[in-house]
Amino acid sequence: MLYAIIAVDHPDSLGARRQARPAHLERLQALQDAGRLVLAGPHPAIDSPDPGDAGFTGSLVVAEFSDLSAAESWAAADPYVAAGVYRTVSVKPFRQVFP
């Protein structure tokens, strides 16, 4: 089943985000390689695809996991969690309708 992982960043966490980004992307690439990643990306803090020093307010990942517990475990092990980037992370079942 698909799950949406919705994370909200701590204020002023851009430096920690930049430092942990390679490890974060490596995990997403593994999901992609396994054919389980639907989409992933950050929420820019301003209305721009490249917010620069304004940074980001959080992230969204939609991916396939065996169950809610597996999705929650995967989200909890994210390098952004360990680096203190995320203030909150919620995981919800997701039913894709489009496309």
Backbone torsions as a table, in degrees:
resi	resn	phi	psi	omega
1	MET	NA	155.4	176.8
2	LEU	-86.3	149.0	177.2
3	TYR	-135.9	141.4	174.6
4	ALA	-99.6	125.8	176.4
5	ILE	-107.5	114.4	-173.4
6	ILE	-116.8	115.4	-176.3
7	ALA	-117.2	145.0	176.7
8	VAL	-118.1	128.6	-177.9
9	ASP	-76.7	151.8	166.1
10	HIS	-68.6	148.4	173.1
11	PRO	-59.5	147.5	175.6
12	ASP	58.2	37.8	-179.0
13	SER	-104.3	12.5	-175.6
14	LEU	-60.0	-40.6	179.4
15	GLY	-61.3	-45.7	178.5
16	ALA	-65.5	-37.2	177.9
17	ARG	-62.0	-47.6	-179.4
18	ARG	-61.1	-39.9	-178.0
19	GLN	-69.2	-38.7	-176.8
20	ALA	-87.8	-6.8	-173.7
21	ARG	-57.3	-44.9	-179.3
22	PRO	-57.4	-43.1	179.6
23	ALA	-68.7	-37.6	177.1
24	HIS	-61.5	-47.0	-179.6
25	LEU	-66.3	-32.8	178.4
26	GLU	-61.4	-41.8	178.3
27	ARG	-66.9	-40.3	177.4
28	LEU	-65.1	-39.0	178.3
29	GLN	-61.7	-37.4	178.0
30	ALA	-63.4	-40.9	175.2
31	LEU	-63.5	-42.5	179.1
32	GLN	-61.0	-47.1	-179.0
33	ASP	-62.0	-31.0	179.3
34	ALA	-83.6	-2.0	-179.8
35	GLY	74.4	22.9	-175.9
36	ARG	-107.4	-8.2	-176.7
37	LEU	-93.0	124.4	176.1
38	VAL	-89.7	-48.6	177.5
39	LEU	-164.0	157.8	177.6
40	ALA	-159.7	144.4	175.6
41	GLY	172.9	168.1	-179.1
42	PRO	-90.9	164.7	173.5
43	HIS	-102.5	106.5	178.6
44	PRO	-60.4	144.7	-179.8
45	ALA	-72.8	-19.1	177.1
46	ILE	-129.0	167.5	-177.1
47	ASP	-77.5	73.8	-177.8
48	SER	-158.9	140.4	177.0
49	PRO	-68.4	-21.9	176.1
50	ASP	-126.6	92.2	-173.8
51	PRO	-78.0	-2.6	179.0
52	GLY	57.1	-134.2	-176.9
53	ASP	-70.8	-11.4	175.6
54	ALA	-67.1	-28.0	174.4
55	GLY	75.9	-150.0	-172.9
56	PHE	-133.4	158.6	179.2
57	THR	-106.6	-7.8	-179.8
58	GLY	163.9	-166.0	-176.7
59	SER	-145.9	160.0	175.2
60	LEU	-133.9	132.0	173.5
61	VAL	-129.3	130.8	171.2
62	VAL	-120.3	119.5	-175.6
63	ALA	-150.4	165.0	179.9
64	GLU	-92.5	132.0	175.0
65	PHE	-135.9	161.8	-177.8
66	SER	-67.4	-32.1	179.1
67	ASP	-165.7	176.0	-177.6
68	LEU	-60.6	-40.7	-179.7
69	SER	-60.9	-41.6	178.7
70	ALA	-65.1	-39.9	178.3
71	ALA	-65.8	-42.1	179.0
72	GLU	-65.0	-40.2	178.6
73	SER	-64.6	-41.9	178.8
74	TRP	-62.6	-45.0	-179.1
75	ALA	-64.2	-39.8	-178.6
76	ALA	-66.2	-25.4	-178.6
77	ALA	-90.6	6.5	-178.0
78	ASP	-65.7	137.8	177.2
79	PRO	-56.5	-29.2	177.1
80	TYR	-67.3	-31.6	175.2
81	VAL	-66.5	-49.8	-179.1
82	ALA	-61.2	-33.8	-178.2
83	ALA	-83.3	-3.6	179.5
84	GLY	78.4	20.2	178.4
85	VAL	-73.2	-46.9	-174.9
86	TYR	-85.5	131.0	173.7
87	ARG	-83.6	-42.1	177.5
88	THR	-140.1	150.7	174.7
89	VAL	-137.6	125.7	174.4
90	SER	-120.5	146.8	-179.6
91	VAL	-125.7	126.4	-177.4
92	LYS	-133.5	143.8	171.0
93	PRO	-58.5	146.1	-176.7
94	PHE	-134.6	132.8	176.6
95	ARG	-113.3	110.1	-178.9
96	GLN	-75.3	128.5	177.0
97	VAL	-108.8	-44.8	177.4
98	PHE	-128.3	154.7	-20.8
99	PRO	-69.9	NA	NA
